[in-house]
């Protein structure tokens, strides 16, 4: 009887040790809403997801709060944009979390590292403003690049969590099928926008314009994060008025005041685009993000 009494707890502990890994869900920390949404598409309920920022935040400037440090400390995988977009806060989170498995290697996934970036400078000069040495990081506005990132992220999830490989493969294939169909629809809807001209608040839309064939003819910020001079603004008013400009574009997280100022002087409409998931009521996921973006630009064209 004594032998049986001792063996039973040991058997219980052994069964718990076997059951726990199968039940534990992968913990993923995403820096931006677009990558959080992509993780949800590919992984569903197989992961516990934390997203560091919202569509109403400037991701260049984020406070490395203790709550974020704790989430990075617990993460199995960190999914961020990269290309130094988060250089002001992500390194601090990684350092203070002490979580070496997500600082580099398979636990660190940078979206821009998976694709070719645009506007990669040939030389770095602070006089050119807040430029990114690895190119413009805002790749989430090009569905072609999002698809490439999705394929690579799906492979990374399988690598880190092989026990759920079948789920990731199935969800990845389903996402790709739906995404390709949506891309065809978006491109058809956006056909009237091709060749049109826009002015922007901040130079963060290059991938969207590249995909749609839209021409950016000016920016309220003459250089990234550099305040405009009176001479620049005067020139921009003239450029905007004389080019049959489609719209003055700014992101949901940016103040509308500069765009409205230019609109009042030129008669060109202001278009507030979501820029990422959660940027407006329609942008509840990546599909909604592009549905809303195309619809708002089409409305300006009418």
Secondary structure, DSSP 8 states (H G I E B T S, - for coil): -HHHHHHHHHHHHHHHHHHHHHH--EEEEESSHHHHHHHHHHHGGGEEEEE---TTS-TTS----HHHHHHHHH-SEEEE--TTTTTTTHHHHHHHHT-GGGTSGGGEEEGGGGS--S---SS--GGG-S--TT----GGG-HHHHHHHHHHHHHHHHHH-GGGHHHHHHHHHHHHHHHHHHHHHHHHHTGGGTT-EEEESSS--HHHHHHHT-EEEEESSSBTTB---HHHHHHHHHHHHTTT--EEEEETTS-SHHHHHHHHHH---EEEE--STTSSTT-SSHHHHHHHHHHHHHHHH-
